[in-house]
Amino acid sequence: MGYHVGRNGLAPAARRAILEQVFQVELVASADAIDYIQEWGAPRSQQRLNKMANCLIGFARAARRRSGDYSGATADWESDLEWLSENFHLL
């Protein structure tokens, strides 16, 4: 959906607009990706919100283990996670 962080990434407002879309849209998959799509749960569900948060956490953790400077990307993911929590009452 175009979500991109880091040095050449999107501005916070653009990233968060995409996160809102991810939270609200019906996800559609090919036959071989149905199980994966089901992991995301229904639009606007706690399951969807948890999956989004877990992805952001996972991206930041993986970046910390890599060589190179991913500090900008990590800061963006952490900032977006905080925003997600504040705006969608992440449990």
N, C-alpha and C positions, 0 to 999 in steps of 0.2 A: 504493500500500500504506500510505499515511498518513504517510510520512516528511516531517517539516516542521521547519525550523530557524529560528533567529533569535529575535527579541524575544518572539514569541508561539508559538515552536516547542516541540517536545517536549523533555523532559529527556534527558540523554545515554543513560541506560539504555533508555528507550523507543525512541530513534532506533536504537540499536545492536541491539535486538531485531528491529526491522524490517529492518535491514541483514542480520542473520543469516538471516531468512526469505527475503529476496531471493536470498541466496547459495544457499539450499537447495531452493527450490521449483521445480517444473516450471512454466515460463511458457507460457501459452496465448494465442493471438492469433486474431483474425479473419483471413480470407483476405488482406485487403489489408495486414496487418502482419506477415506471415510473415518477410519479409527482416529486418525490424527485430528480431524476437524471436530470429532466428538469430544476430544480432550478439552476443547475450548468452551464447551457448554453453549447454552442459549445466549442470544443477545441480552445485554443488561443484567446478566446473572452474576451471582457471587463466584461461580465457577469460572466464568470468563474473566472476571476481575483478578482472581487468584492466578490464573494462567498468565495473564499479562504481567503481573507483578513478578511471578517466578521467572519469566523470560528476561525481564530487565535485570533481576538479581543475577541470573545465570550469565548474561552477557557481561556484566561488570566483573564478576568473579573470573570468568575465562580471560578477560582482557588483562587482569592483574597478573595472571600466570604467564602471559606472553612476554617475549622480549620486545623492546621498542616502547615508544611513548604513546600510551593509550589513555593518558590522564584526561584529555579533553572528552573523549568518548565516555570514559567511566564517570566523569563528573556529570555529563548529560544524562546518562542512564540513572544515576542516583538522584539527580534533580527531578527527572520525570517520574521516578518511583515515588518520591515525596509528594509531587503534585497529584499523582494518581491516588495516593493515600488520603490526601487532604480533600480532594474533590469528589471521590467516589466511596469514601468510608471503607477503605480496605481493612479487612479483618486480619 
